[in-house]
Amino acid sequence: MARFPSTTPGFENRNGQRVIASTGFASETFPGQTVYRMRCVHCGHEYGSNGYDIHLRRCPGHQDGVRGERLREAGPGLFGAMGD
């Protein structure tokens, strides 16, 4: 699968929206895209964005950006936490 600079954790777009991590979940609004956890560097708001939109995202909390993708947490792994 191709990797793009805008989907790399730490990437920050011109609006101050930073990629935190890939959630590993498929986008519910854009087929073929993965959802990424985003954080606004100005206010700390976190939200989901598909990979296609990252470069132009604005904060839904204070920059009138669209709400974004639903953030979901992955369930526990097959063997649980290390040391259990």
mmCIF file of the N, C-alpha and C atoms, coordinates in Angstrom:
data_MODEL
# 
_entry.id   MODEL 
# 
loop_
_atom_site.group_PDB 
_atom_site.id 
_atom_site.type_symbol 
_atom_site.label_atom_id 
_atom_site.label_alt_id 
_atom_site.label_comp_id 
_atom_site.label_asym_id 
_atom_site.label_entity_id 
_atom_site.label_seq_id 
_atom_site.pdbx_PDB_ins_code 
_atom_site.Cartn_x 
_atom_site.Cartn_y 
_atom_site.Cartn_z 
_atom_site.occupancy 
_atom_site.B_iso_or_equiv 
_atom_site.pdbx_formal_charge 
_atom_site.auth_seq_id 
_atom_site.auth_comp_id 
_atom_site.auth_asym_id 
_atom_site.auth_atom_id 
_atom_site.pdbx_PDB_model_num 
ATOM 1   N N  . MET A 1 1  ? 0.843   -1.176  0.000  1.00 0.00 ? 1  MET A N  1 
ATOM 2   C CA . MET A 1 1  ? 0.000   0.000   0.000  1.00 0.00 ? 1  MET A CA 1 
ATOM 3   C C  . MET A 1 1  ? 0.893   1.245   0.000  1.00 0.00 ? 1  MET A C  1 
ATOM 4   N N  . ALA A 1 2  ? 0.527   2.207   -0.776 1.00 0.00 ? 2  ALA A N  1 
ATOM 5   C CA . ALA A 1 2  ? 1.310   3.446   -0.870 1.00 0.00 ? 2  ALA A CA 1 
ATOM 6   C C  . ALA A 1 2  ? 1.182   4.263   0.407  1.00 0.00 ? 2  ALA A C  1 
ATOM 7   N N  . ARG A 1 3  ? 2.285   4.896   0.820  1.00 0.00 ? 3  ARG A N  1 
ATOM 8   C CA . ARG A 1 3  ? 2.282   5.801   1.978  1.00 0.00 ? 3  ARG A CA 1 
ATOM 9   C C  . ARG A 1 3  ? 2.456   7.210   1.445  1.00 0.00 ? 3  ARG A C  1 
ATOM 10  N N  . PHE A 1 4  ? 1.726   8.127   2.027  1.00 0.00 ? 4  PHE A N  1 
ATOM 11  C CA . PHE A 1 4  ? 1.801   9.513   1.617  1.00 0.00 ? 4  PHE A CA 1 
ATOM 12  C C  . PHE A 1 4  ? 2.251   10.350  2.805  1.00 0.00 ? 4  PHE A C  1 
ATOM 13  N N  . PRO A 1 5  ? 3.026   11.395  2.586  1.00 0.00 ? 5  PRO A N  1 
ATOM 14  C CA . PRO A 1 5  ? 3.498   12.220  3.703  1.00 0.00 ? 5  PRO A CA 1 
ATOM 15  C C  . PRO A 1 5  ? 2.359   12.730  4.588  1.00 0.00 ? 5  PRO A C  1 
ATOM 16  N N  . SER A 1 6  ? 1.217   13.035  4.008  1.00 0.00 ? 6  SER A N  1 
ATOM 17  C CA . SER A 1 6  ? 0.118   13.602  4.795  1.00 0.00 ? 6  SER A CA 1 
ATOM 18  C C  . SER A 1 6  ? -0.535  12.586  5.731  1.00 0.00 ? 6  SER A C  1 
ATOM 19  N N  . THR A 1 7  ? -0.260  11.287  5.571  1.00 0.00 ? 7  THR A N  1 
ATOM 20  C CA . THR A 1 7  ? -0.828  10.282  6.469  1.00 0.00 ? 7  THR A CA 1 
ATOM 21  C C  . THR A 1 7  ? 0.188   9.785   7.499  1.00 0.00 ? 7  THR A C  1 
ATOM 22  N N  . THR A 1 8  ? 1.373   10.354  7.501  1.00 0.00 ? 8  THR A N  1 
ATOM 23  C CA . THR A 1 8  ? 2.419   9.954   8.443  1.00 0.00 ? 8  THR A CA 1 
ATOM 24  C C  . THR A 1 8  ? 2.198   10.651  9.783  1.00 0.00 ? 8  THR A C  1 
ATOM 25  N N  . PRO A 1 9  ? 2.210   9.888   10.888 1.00 0.00 ? 9  PRO A N  1 
ATOM 26  C CA . PRO A 1 9  ? 2.063   10.532  12.198 1.00 0.00 ? 9  PRO A CA 1 
ATOM 27  C C  . PRO A 1 9  ? 3.073   11.661  12.377 1.00 0.00 ? 9  PRO A C  1 
ATOM 28  N N  . GLY A 1 10 ? 2.598   12.797  12.862 1.00 0.00 ? 10 GLY A N  1 
ATOM 29  C CA . GLY A 1 10 ? 3.428   13.986  13.020 1.00 0.00 ? 10 GLY A CA 1 
ATOM 30  C C  . GLY A 1 10 ? 3.222   15.014  11.917 1.00 0.00 ? 10 GLY A C  1 
ATOM 31  N N  . PHE A 1 11 ? 2.661   14.580  10.768 1.00 0.00 ? 11 PHE A N  1 
ATOM 32  C CA . PHE A 1 11 ? 2.395   15.534  9.691  1.00 0.00 ? 11 PHE A CA 1 
ATOM 33  C C  . PHE A 1 11 ? 1.417   16.588  10.189 1.00 0.00 ? 11 PHE A C  1 
ATOM 34  N N  . GLU A 1 12 ? 1.702   17.841  9.878  1.00 0.00 ? 12 GLU A N  1 
ATOM 35  C CA . GLU A 1 12 ? 0.821   18.947  10.258 1.00 0.00 ? 12 GLU A CA 1 
ATOM 36  C C  . GLU A 1 12 ? 0.486   19.760  9.016  1.00 0.00 ? 12 GLU A C  1 
ATOM 37  N N  . ASN A 1 13 ? -0.801  19.969  8.760  1.00 0.00 ? 13 ASN A N  1 
ATOM 38  C CA . ASN A 1 13 ? -1.184  20.750  7.585  1.00 0.00 ? 13 ASN A CA 1 
ATOM 39  C C  . ASN A 1 13 ? -1.096  22.251  7.885  1.00 0.00 ? 13 ASN A C  1 
ATOM 40  N N  . ARG A 1 14 ? -1.337  23.066  6.894  1.00 0.00 ? 14 ARG A N  1 
ATOM 41  C CA . ARG A 1 14 ? -1.182  24.522  7.034  1.00 0.00 ? 14 ARG A CA 1 
ATOM 42  C C  . ARG A 1 14 ? -2.190  25.146  8.004  1.00 0.00 ? 14 ARG A C  1 
ATOM 43  N N  . ASN A 1 15 ? -3.222  24.377  8.382  1.00 0.00 ? 15 ASN A N  1 
ATOM 44  C CA . ASN A 1 15 ? -4.232  24.874  9.317  1.00 0.00 ? 15 ASN A CA 1 
ATOM 45  C C  . ASN A 1 15 ? -3.960  24.430  10.756 1.00 0.00 ? 15 ASN A C  1 
ATOM 46  N N  . GLY A 1 16 ? -2.802  23.787  10.987 1.00 0.00 ? 16 GLY A N  1 
ATOM 47  C CA . GLY A 1 16 ? -2.442  23.348  12.325 1.00 0.00 ? 16 GLY A CA 1 
ATOM 48  C C  . GLY A 1 16 ? -3.134  22.076  12.777 1.00 0.00 ? 16 GLY A C  1 
ATOM 49  N N  . GLN A 1 17 ? -3.471  21.209  11.822 1.00 0.00 ? 17 GLN A N  1 
ATOM 50  C CA . GLN A 1 17 ? -4.103  19.927  12.131 1.00 0.00 ? 17 GLN A CA 1 
ATOM 51  C C  . GLN A 1 17 ? -3.053  18.833  11.978 1.00 0.00 ? 17 GLN A C  1 
ATOM 52  N N  . ARG A 1 18 ? -2.787  18.104  13.060 1.00 0.00 ? 18 ARG A N  1 
ATOM 53  C CA . ARG A 1 18 ? -1.687  17.131  13.093 1.00 0.00 ? 18 ARG A CA 1 
ATOM 54  C C  . ARG A 1 18 ? -2.215  15.702  13.117 1.00 0.00 ? 18 ARG A C  1 
ATOM 55  N N  . VAL A 1 19 ? -1.565  14.832  12.327 1.00 0.00 ? 19 VAL A N  1 
ATOM 56  C CA . VAL A 1 19 ? -1.882  13.409  12.325 1.00 0.00 ? 19 VAL A CA 1 
ATOM 57  C C  . VAL A 1 19 ? -1.268  12.780  13.570 1.00 0.00 ? 19 VAL A C  1 
ATOM 58  N N  . ILE A 1 20 ? -2.097  12.089  14.352 1.00 0.00 ? 20 ILE A N  1 
ATOM 59  C CA . ILE A 1 20 ? -1.625  11.395  15.545 1.00 0.00 ? 20 ILE A CA 1 
ATOM 60  C C  . ILE A 1 20 ? -1.310  9.942   15.206 1.00 0.00 ? 20 ILE A C  1 
ATOM 61  N N  . ALA A 1 21 ? -2.240  9.251   14.564 1.00 0.00 ? 21 ALA A N  1 
ATOM 62  C CA . ALA A 1 21 ? -2.040  7.841   14.217 1.00 0.00 ? 21 ALA A CA 1 
ATOM 63  C C  . ALA A 1 21 ? -3.157  7.359   13.302 1.00 0.00 ? 21 ALA A C  1 
ATOM 64  N N  . SER A 1 22 ? -2.895  6.274   12.619 1.00 0.00 ? 22 SER A N  1 
ATOM 65  C CA . SER A 1 22 ? -3.941  5.589   11.865 1.00 0.00 ? 22 SER A CA 1 
ATOM 66  C C  . SER A 1 22 ? -4.776  4.797   12.862 1.00 0.00 ? 22 SER A C  1 
ATOM 67  N N  . THR A 1 23 ? -6.092  4.812   12.679 1.00 0.00 ? 23 THR A N  1 
ATOM 68  C CA . THR A 1 23 ? -6.947  4.013   13.554 1.00 0.00 ? 23 THR A CA 1 
ATOM 69  C C  . THR A 1 23 ? -7.029  2.574   13.070 1.00 0.00 ? 23 THR A C  1 
ATOM 70  N N  . GLY A 1 24 ? -6.702  2.363   11.791 1.00 0.00 ? 24 GLY A N  1 
ATOM 71  C CA . GLY A 1 24 ? -6.822  1.032   11.215 1.00 0.00 ? 24 GLY A CA 1 
ATOM 72  C C  . GLY A 1 24 ? -8.222  0.706   10.725 1.00 0.00 ? 24 GLY A C  1 
ATOM 73  N N  . PHE A 1 25 ? -9.170  1.613   10.944 1.00 0.00 ? 25 PHE A N  1 
ATOM 74  C CA . PHE A 1 25 ? -10.547 1.398   10.517 1.00 0.00 ? 25 PHE A CA 1 
ATOM 75  C C  . PHE A 1 25 ? -10.794 2.063   9.161  1.00 0.00 ? 25 PHE A C  1 
ATOM 76  N N  . ALA A 1 26 ? -11.675 1.457   8.388  1.00 0.00 ? 26 ALA A N  1 
ATOM 77  C CA . ALA A 1 26 ? -12.044 2.014   7.091  1.00 0.00 ? 26 ALA A CA 1 
ATOM 78  C C  . ALA A 1 26 ? -12.962 3.223   7.273  1.00 0.00 ? 26 ALA A C  1 
ATOM 79  N N  . SER A 1 27 ? -12.826 4.173   6.356  1.00 0.00 ? 27 SER A N  1 
ATOM 80  C CA . SER A 1 27 ? -13.688 5.348   6.343  1.00 0.00 ? 27 SER A CA 1 
ATOM 81  C C  . SER A 1 27 ? -15.124 4.936   6.082  1.00 0.00 ? 27 SER A C  1 
ATOM 82  N N  . GLU A 1 28 ? -16.051 5.593   6.779  1.00 0.00 ? 28 GLU A N  1 
ATOM 83  C CA . GLU A 1 28 ? -17.470 5.352   6.552  1.00 0.00 ? 28 GLU A CA 1 
ATOM 84  C C  . GLU A 1 28 ? -18.039 6.286   5.493  1.00 0.00 ? 28 GLU A C  1 
ATOM 85  N N  . THR A 1 29 ? -17.247 7.283   5.073  1.00 0.00 ? 29 THR A N  1 
ATOM 86  C CA . THR A 1 29 ? -17.735 8.265   4.106  1.00 0.00 ? 29 THR A CA 1 
ATOM 87  C C  . THR A 1 29 ? -16.960 8.283   2.797  1.00 0.00 ? 29 THR A C  1 
ATOM 88  N N  . PHE A 1 30 ? -15.781 7.675   2.773  1.00 0.00 ? 30 PHE A N  1 
ATOM 89  C CA . PHE A 1 30 ? -14.955 7.716   1.568  1.00 0.00 ? 30 PHE A CA 1 
ATOM 90  C C  . PHE A 1 30 ? -14.385 6.322   1.321  1.00 0.00 ? 30 PHE A C  1 
ATOM 91  N N  . PRO A 1 31 ? -15.018 5.537   0.459  1.00 0.00 ? 31 PRO A N  1 
ATOM 92  C CA . PRO A 1 31 ? -14.577 4.165   0.213  1.00 0.00 ? 31 PRO A CA 1 
ATOM 93  C C  . PRO A 1 31 ? -13.090 4.076   -0.149 1.00 0.00 ? 31 PRO A C  1 
ATOM 94  N N  . GLY A 1 32 ? -12.440 3.082   0.416  1.00 0.00 ? 32 GLY A N  1 
ATOM 95  C CA . GLY A 1 32 ? -11.034 2.841   0.113  1.00 0.00 ? 32 GLY A CA 1 
ATOM 96  C C  . GLY A 1 32 ? -10.058 3.632   0.974  1.00 0.00 ? 32 GLY A C  1 
ATOM 97  N N  . GLN A 1 33 ? -10.575 4.467   1.873  1.00 0.00 ? 33 GLN A N  1 
ATOM 98  C CA . GLN A 1 33 ? -9.715  5.286   2.722  1.00 0.00 ? 33 GLN A CA 1 
ATOM 99  C C  . GLN A 1 33 ? -9.728  4.766   4.166  1.00 0.00 ? 33 GLN A C  1 
ATOM 100 N N  . THR A 1 34 ? -8.637  5.049   4.872  1.00 0.00 ? 34 THR A N  1 
ATOM 101 C CA . THR A 1 34 ? -8.492  4.705   6.284  1.00 0.00 ? 34 THR A CA 1 
ATOM 102 C C  . THR A 1 34 ? -8.741  5.956   7.116  1.00 0.00 ? 34 THR A C  1 
ATOM 103 N N  . VAL A 1 35 ? -9.245  5.779   8.335  1.00 0.00 ? 35 VAL A N  1 
ATOM 104 C CA . VAL A 1 35 ? -9.473  6.898   9.246  1.00 0.00 ? 35 VAL A CA 1 
ATOM 105 C C  . VAL A 1 35 ? -8.213  7.125   10.090 1.00 0.00 ? 35 VAL A C  1 
ATOM 106 N N  . TYR A 1 36 ? -7.836  8.390   10.214 1.00 0.00 ? 36 TYR A N  1 
ATOM 107 C CA . TYR A 1 36 ? -6.677  8.798   11.006 1.00 0.00 ? 36 TYR A CA 1 
ATOM 108 C C  . TYR A 1 36 ? -7.141  9.675   12.158 1.00 0.00 ? 36 TYR A C  1 
ATOM 109 N N  . ARG A 1 37 ? -6.503  9.506   13.319 1.00 0.00 ? 37 ARG A N  1 
ATOM 110 C CA . ARG A 1 37 ? -6.779  10.364  14.470 1.00 0.00 ? 37 ARG A CA 1 
ATOM 111 C C  . ARG A 1 37 ? -6.022  11.668  14.258 1.00 0.00 ? 37 ARG A C  1 
ATOM 112 N N  . MET A 1 38 ? -6.754  12.774  14.326 1.00 0.00 ? 38 MET A N  1 
ATOM 113 C CA . MET A 1 38 ? -6.199  14.106  14.131 1.00 0.00 ? 38 MET A CA 1 
ATOM 114 C C  . MET A 1 38 ? -6.306  14.898  15.432 1.00 0.00 ? 38 MET A C  1 
ATOM 115 N N  . ARG A 1 39 ? -5.390  15.848  15.609 1.00 0.00 ? 39 ARG A N  1 
ATOM 116 C CA . ARG A 1 39 ? -5.445  16.752  16.770 1.00 0.00 ? 39 ARG A CA 1 
ATOM 117 C C  . ARG A 1 39 ? -5.117  18.162  16.309 1.00 0.00 ? 39 ARG A C  1 
ATOM 118 N N  . CYS A 1 40 ? -5.948  19.103  16.728 1.00 0.00 ? 40 CYS A N  1 
ATOM 119 C CA . CYS A 1 40 ? -5.693  20.511  16.434 1.00 0.00 ? 40 CYS A CA 1 
ATOM 120 C C  . CYS A 1 40 ? -4.585  20.994  17.369 1.00 0.00 ? 40 CYS A C  1 
ATOM 121 N N  . VAL A 1 41 ? -3.517  21.573  16.809 1.00 0.00 ? 41 VAL A N  1 
ATOM 122 C CA . VAL A 1 41 ? -2.407  22.049  17.645 1.00 0.00 ? 41 VAL A CA 1 
ATOM 123 C C  . VAL A 1 41 ? -2.774  23.334  18.383 1.00 0.00 ? 41 VAL A C  1 
ATOM 124 N N  . HIS A 1 42 ? -3.850  23.989  17.978 1.00 0.00 ? 42 HIS A N  1 
ATOM 125 C CA . HIS A 1 42 ? -4.266  25.236  18.611 1.00 0.00 ? 42 HIS A CA 1 
ATOM 126 C C  . HIS A 1 42 ? -5.131  24.999  19.848 1.00 0.00 ? 42 HIS A C  1 
ATOM 127 N N  . CYS A 1 43 ? -6.063  24.033  19.771 1.00 0.00 ? 43 CYS A N  1 
ATOM 128 C CA . CYS A 1 43 ? -6.999  23.831  20.885 1.00 0.00 ? 43 CYS A CA 1 
ATOM 129 C C  . CYS A 1 43 ? -6.995  22.416  21.451 1.00 0.00 ? 43 CYS A C  1 
ATOM 130 N N  . GLY A 1 44 ? -6.324  21.475  20.791 1.00 0.00 ? 44 GLY A N  1 
ATOM 131 C CA . GLY A 1 44 ? -6.242  20.110  21.290 1.00 0.00 ? 44 GLY A CA 1 
ATOM 132 C C  . GLY A 1 44 ? -7.415  19.214  20.930 1.00 0.00 ? 44 GLY A C  1 
ATOM 133 N N  . HIS A 1 45 ? -8.383  19.732  20.162 1.00 0.00 ? 45 HIS A N  1 
ATOM 134 C CA . HIS A 1 45 ? -9.543  18.930  19.763 1.00 0.00 ? 45 HIS A CA 1 
ATOM 135 C C  . HIS A 1 45 ? -9.077  17.740  18.929 1.00 0.00 ? 45 HIS A C  1 
ATOM 136 N N  . GLU A 1 46 ? -9.607  16.544  19.209 1.00 0.00 ? 46 GLU A N  1 
ATOM 137 C CA . GLU A 1 46 ? -9.279  15.351  18.436 1.00 0.00 ? 46 GLU A CA 1 
ATOM 138 C C  . GLU A 1 46 ? -10.500 14.877  17.676 1.00 0.00 ? 46 GLU A C  1 
ATOM 139 N N  . TYR A 1 47 ? -10.259 14.380  16.472 1.00 0.00 ? 47 TYR A N  1 
ATOM 140 C CA . TYR A 1 47 ? -11.331 13.922  15.599 1.00 0.00 ? 47 TYR A CA 1 
ATOM 141 C C  . TYR A 1 47 ? -10.748 13.001  14.547 1.00 0.00 ? 47 TYR A C  1 
ATOM 142 N N  . GLY A 1 48 ? -11.594 12.362  13.774 1.00 0.00 ? 48 GLY A N  1 
ATOM 143 C CA . GLY A 1 48 ? -11.153 11.463  12.724 1.00 0.00 ? 48 GLY A CA 1 
ATOM 144 C C  . GLY A 1 48 ? -11.215 12.115  11.362 1.00 0.00 ? 48 GLY A C  1 
ATOM 145 N N  . SER A 1 49 ? -10.277 11.714  10.519 1.00 0.00 ? 49 SER A N  1 
ATOM 146 C CA . SER A 1 49 ? -10.258 12.196  9.140  1.00 0.00 ? 49 SER A CA 1 
ATOM 147 C C  . SER A 1 49 ? -9.813  11.070  8.234  1.00 0.00 ? 49 SER A C  1 
ATOM 148 N N  . ASN A 1 50 ? -10.454 10.947  7.067  1.00 0.00 ? 50 ASN A N  1 
ATOM 149 C CA . ASN A 1 50 ? -9.942  9.969   6.116  1.00 0.00 ? 50 ASN A CA 1 
ATOM 150 C C  . ASN A 1 50 ? -8.659  10.523  5.507  1.00 0.00 ? 50 ASN A C  1 
ATOM 151 N N  . GLY A 1 51 ? -7.817  9.653   5.006  1.00 0.00 ? 51 GLY A N  1 
ATOM 152 C CA . GLY A 1 51 ? -6.515  10.055  4.490  1.00 0.00 ? 51 GLY A CA 1 
ATOM 153 C C  . GLY A 1 51 ? -6.578  11.071  3.365  1.00 0.00 ? 51 GLY A C  1 
ATOM 154 N N  . TYR A 1 52 ? -7.631  11.036  2.586  1.00 0.00 ? 52 TYR A N  1 
ATOM 155 C CA . TYR A 1 52 ? -7.756  11.931  1.444  1.00 0.00 ? 52 TYR A CA 1 
ATOM 156 C C  . TYR A 1 52 ? -7.913  13.390  1.856  1.00 0.00 ? 52 TYR A C  1 
ATOM 157 N N  . ASP A 1 53 ? -8.523  13.646  3.018  1.00 0.00 ? 53 ASP A N  1 
ATOM 158 C CA . ASP A 1 53 ? -8.848  15.002  3.445  1.00 0.00 ? 53 ASP A CA 1 
ATOM 159 C C  . ASP A 1 53 ? -7.816  15.671  4.347  1.00 0.00 ? 53 ASP A C  1 
ATOM 160 N N  . ILE A 1 54 ? -6.831  14.934  4.812  1.00 0.00 ? 54 ILE A N  1 
ATOM 161 C CA . ILE A 1 54 ? -5.910  15.449  5.828  1.00 0.00 ? 54 ILE A CA 1 
ATOM 162 C C  . ILE A 1 54 ? -5.249  16.767  5.426  1.00 0.00 ? 54 ILE A C  1 
ATOM 163 N N  . HIS A 1 55 ? -4.805  16.879  4.215  1.00 0.00 ? 55 HIS A N  1 
ATOM 164 C CA . HIS A 1 55 ? -4.029  18.058  3.798  1.00 0.00 ? 55 HIS A CA 1 
ATOM 165 C C  . HIS A 1 55 ? -4.825  19.361  3.862  1.00 0.00 ? 55 HIS A C  1 
ATOM 166 N N  . LEU A 1 56 ? -6.159  19.290  3.863  1.00 0.00 ? 56 LEU A N  1 
ATOM 167 C CA . LEU A 1 56 ? -6.948  20.521  3.869  1.00 0.00 ? 56 LEU A CA 1 
ATOM 168 C C  . LEU A 1 56 ? -7.890  20.653  5.055  1.00 0.00 ? 56 LEU A C  1 
ATOM 169 N N  . ARG A 1 57 ? -7.775  19.752  6.031  1.00 0.00 ? 57 ARG A N  1 
ATOM 170 C CA . ARG A 1 57 ? -8.674  19.784  7.188  1.00 0.00 ? 57 ARG A CA 1 
ATOM 171 C C  . ARG A 1 57 ? -8.536  21.066  7.999  1.00 0.00 ? 57 ARG A C  1 
ATOM 172 N N  . ARG A 1 58 ? -9.666  21.458  8.597  1.00 0.00 ? 58 ARG A N  1 
ATOM 173 C CA . ARG A 1 58 ? -9.728  22.554  9.568  1.00 0.00 ? 58 ARG A CA 1 
ATOM 174 C C  . ARG A 1 58 ? -10.369 21.966  10.822 1.00 0.00 ? 58 ARG A C  1 
ATOM 175 N N  . CYS A 1 59 ? -10.063 22.531  11.958 1.00 0.00 ? 59 CYS A N  1 
ATOM 176 C CA . CYS A 1 59 ? -10.585 22.035  13.233 1.00 0.00 ? 59 CYS A CA 1 
ATOM 177 C C  . CYS A 1 59 ? -12.103 22.185  13.289 1.00 0.00 ? 59 CYS A C  1 
ATOM 178 N N  . PRO A 1 60 ? -12.824 21.086  13.597 1.00 0.00 ? 60 PRO A N  1 
ATOM 179 C CA . PRO A 1 60 ? -14.271 21.193  13.769 1.00 0.00 ? 60 PRO A CA 1 
ATOM 180 C C  . PRO A 1 60 ? -14.635 21.948  15.041 1.00 0.00 ? 60 PRO A C  1 
ATOM 181 N N  . GLY A 1 61 ? -13.692 22.085  15.955 1.00 0.00 ? 61 GLY A N  1 
ATOM 182 C CA . GLY A 1 61 ? -13.962 22.766  17.215 1.00 0.00 ? 61 GLY A CA 1 
ATOM 183 C C  . GLY A 1 61 ? -13.949 24.277  17.134 1.00 0.00 ? 61 GLY A C  1 
ATOM 184 N N  . HIS A 1 62 ? -13.062 24.843  16.276 1.00 0.00 ? 62 HIS A N  1 
ATOM 185 C CA . HIS A 1 62 ? -12.985 26.314  16.257 1.00 0.00 ? 62 HIS A CA 1 
ATOM 186 C C  . HIS A 1 62 ? -12.643 26.931  14.895 1.00 0.00 ? 62 HIS A C  1 
ATOM 187 N N  . GLN A 1 63 ? -12.410 26.116  13.882 1.00 0.00 ? 63 GLN A N  1 
ATOM 188 C CA . GLN A 1 63 ? -12.094 26.659  12.557 1.00 0.00 ? 63 GLN A CA 1 
ATOM 189 C C  . GLN A 1 63 ? -13.209 26.401  11.545 1.00 0.00 ? 63 GLN A C  1 
ATOM 190 N N  . ASP A 1 64 ? -14.394 26.067  12.033 1.00 0.00 ? 64 ASP A N  1 
ATOM 191 C CA . ASP A 1 64 ? -15.538 25.761  11.164 1.00 0.00 ? 64 ASP A CA 1 
ATOM 192 C C  . ASP A 1 64 ? -15.287 24.592  10.226 1.00 0.00 ? 64 ASP A C  1 
ATOM 193 N N  . GLY A 1 65 ? -14.447 23.645  10.651 1.00 0.00 ? 65 GLY A N  1 
ATOM 194 C CA . GLY A 1 65 ? -14.205 22.438  9.863  1.00 0.00 ? 65 GLY A CA 1 
ATOM 195 C C  . GLY A 1 65 ? -15.365 21.468  9.995  1.00 0.00 ? 65 GLY A C  1 
ATOM 196 N N  . VAL A 1 66 ? -15.492 20.567  9.036  1.00 0.00 ? 66 VAL A N  1 
ATOM 197 C CA . VAL A 1 66 ? -16.549 19.563  9.111  1.00 0.00 ? 66 VAL A CA 1 
ATOM 198 C C  . VAL A 1 66 ? -16.275 18.621  10.272 1.00 0.00 ? 66 VAL A C  1 
ATOM 199 N N  . ARG A 1 67 ? -17.315 17.998  10.783 1.00 0.00 ? 67 ARG A N  1 
ATOM 200 C CA . ARG A 1 67 ? -17.241 17.170  11.975 1.00 0.00 ? 67 ARG A CA 1 
ATOM 201 C C  . ARG A 1 67 ? -16.172 16.091  11.903 1.00 0.00 ? 67 ARG A C  1 
ATOM 202 N N  . GLY A 1 68 ? -16.018 15.463  10.790 1.00 0.00 ? 68 GLY A N  1 
ATOM 203 C CA . GLY A 1 68 ? -15.007 14.418  10.645 1.00 0.00 ? 68 GLY A CA 1 
ATOM 204 C C  . GLY A 1 68 ? -15.561 13.020  10.842 1.00 0.00 ? 68 GLY A C  1 
ATOM 205 N N  . GLU A 1 69 ? -14.678 12.060  10.714 1.00 0.00 ? 69 GLU A N  1 
ATOM 206 C CA . GLU A 1 69 ? -15.031 10.649  10.830 1.00 0.00 ? 69 GLU A CA 1 
ATOM 207 C C  . GLU A 1 69 ? -15.163 10.243  12.297 1.00 0.00 ? 69 GLU A C  1 
ATOM 208 N N  . ARG A 1 70 ? -15.944 9.221   12.523 1.00 0.00 ? 70 ARG A N  1 
ATOM 209 C CA . ARG A 1 70 ? -16.110 8.664   13.869 1.00 0.00 ? 70 ARG A CA 1 
ATOM 210 C C  . ARG A 1 70 ? -14.803 7.998   14.294 1.00 0.00 ? 70 ARG A C  1 
ATOM 211 N N  . LEU A 1 71 ? -14.359 8.293   15.507 1.00 0.00 ? 71 LEU A N  1 
ATOM 212 C CA . LEU A 1 71 ? -13.173 7.640   16.057 1.00 0.00 ? 71 LEU A CA 1 
ATOM 213 C C  . LEU A 1 71 ? -13.612 6.411   16.835 1.00 0.00 ? 71 LEU A C  1 
ATOM 214 N N  . ARG A 1 72 ? -12.973 5.296   16.545 1.00 0.00 ? 72 ARG A N  1 
ATOM 215 C CA . ARG A 1 72 ? -13.245 4.048   17.259 1.00 0.00 ? 72 ARG A CA 1 
ATOM 216 C C  . ARG A 1 72 ? -11.923 3.519   17.792 1.00 0.00 ? 72 ARG A C  1 
ATOM 217 N N  . GLU A 1 73 ? -11.992 2.852   18.902 1.00 0.00 ? 73 GLU A N  1 
ATOM 218 C CA . GLU A 1 73 ? -10.807 2.243   19.487 1.00 0.00 ? 73 GLU A CA 1 
ATOM 219 C C  . GLU A 1 73 ? -10.792 0.766   19.123 1.00 0.00 ? 73 GLU A C  1 
ATOM 220 N N  . ALA A 1 74 ? -9.602  0.242   18.818 1.00 0.00 ? 74 ALA A N  1 
ATOM 221 C CA . ALA A 1 74 ? -9.450  -1.167  18.511 1.00 0.00 ? 74 ALA A CA 1 
ATOM 222 C C  . ALA A 1 74 ? -9.688  -1.980  19.774 1.00 0.00 ? 74 ALA A C  1 
ATOM 223 N N  . GLY A 1 75 ? -10.259 -3.145  19.618 1.00 0.00 ? 75 GLY A N  1 
ATOM 224 C CA . GLY A 1 75 ? -10.488 -4.026  20.752 1.00 0.00 ? 75 GLY A CA 1 
ATOM 225 C C  . GLY A 1 75 ? -9.184  -4.648  21.226 1.00 0.00 ? 75 GLY A C  1 
ATOM 226 N N  . PRO A 1 76 ? -9.247  -5.389  22.323 1.00 0.00 ? 76 PRO A N  1 
ATOM 227 C CA . PRO A 1 76 ? -8.024  -6.006  22.840 1.00 0.00 ? 76 PRO A CA 1 
ATOM 228 C C  . PRO A 1 76 ? -7.468  -7.007  21.838 1.00 0.00 ? 76 PRO A C  1 
ATOM 229 N N  . GLY A 1 77 ? -6.152  -7.168  21.855 1.00 0.00 ? 77 GLY A N  1 
ATOM 230 C CA . GLY A 1 77 ? -5.492  -8.103  20.950 1.00 0.00 ? 77 GLY A CA 1 
ATOM 231 C C  . GLY A 1 77 ? -5.770  -9.545  21.337 1.00 0.00 ? 77 GLY A C  1 
ATOM 232 N N  . LEU A 1 78 ? -5.327  -10.454 20.543 1.00 0.00 ? 78 LEU A N  1 
ATOM 233 C CA . LEU A 1 78 ? -5.541  -11.878 20.735 1.00 0.00 ? 78 LEU A CA 1 
ATOM 234 C C  . LEU A 1 78 ? -5.002  -12.349 22.082 1.00 0.00 ? 78 LEU A C  1 
ATOM 235 N N  . PHE A 1 79 ? -3.847  -11.825 22.493 1.00 0.00 ? 79 PHE A N  1 
ATOM 236 C CA . PHE A 1 79 ? -3.210  -12.292 23.719 1.00 0.00 ? 79 PHE A CA 1 
ATOM 237 C C  . PHE A 1 79 ? -3.322  -11.313 24.867 1.00 0.00 ? 79 PHE A C  1 
ATOM 238 N N  . GLY A 1 80 ? -4.076  -10.224 24.728 1.00 0.00 ? 80 GLY A N  1 
ATOM 239 C CA . GLY A 1 80 ? -4.228  -9.243  25.792 1.00 0.00 ? 80 GLY A CA 1 
ATOM 240 C C  . GLY A 1 80 ? -2.957  -8.418  25.956 1.00 0.00 ? 80 GLY A C  1 
ATOM 241 N N  . ALA A 1 81 ? -2.889  -7.680  27.032 1.00 0.00 ? 81 ALA A N  1 
ATOM 242 C CA . ALA A 1 81 ? -1.731  -6.822  27.289 1.00 0.00 ? 81 ALA A CA 1 
ATOM 243 C C  . ALA A 1 81 ? -0.529  -7.669  27.695 1.00 0.00 ? 81 ALA A C  1 
ATOM 244 N N  . MET A 1 82 ? 0.637   -7.191  27.360 1.00 0.00 ? 82 MET A N  1 
ATOM 245 C CA . MET A 1 82 ? 1.862   -7.895  27.716 1.00 0.00 ? 82 MET A CA 1 
ATOM 246 C C  . MET A 1 82 ? 1.968   -7.974  29.237 1.00 0.00 ? 82 MET A C  1 
ATOM 247 N N  . GLY A 1 83 ? 2.371   -9.123  29.750 1.00 0.00 ? 83 GLY A N  1 
ATOM 248 C CA . GLY A 1 83 ? 2.559   -9.286  31.176 1.00 0.00 ? 83 GLY A CA 1 
ATOM 249 C C  . GLY A 1 83 ? 1.322   -9.763  31.913 1.00 0.00 ? 83 GLY A C  1 
ATOM 250 N N  . ASP A 1 84 ? 0.215   -9.998  31.176 1.00 0.00 ? 84 ASP A N  1 
ATOM 251 C CA . ASP A 1 84 ? -1.012  -10.499 31.836 1.00 0.00 ? 84 ASP A CA 1 
ATOM 252 C C  . ASP A 1 84 ? -0.860  -11.959 32.182 1.00 0.00 ? 84 ASP A C  1 
# 
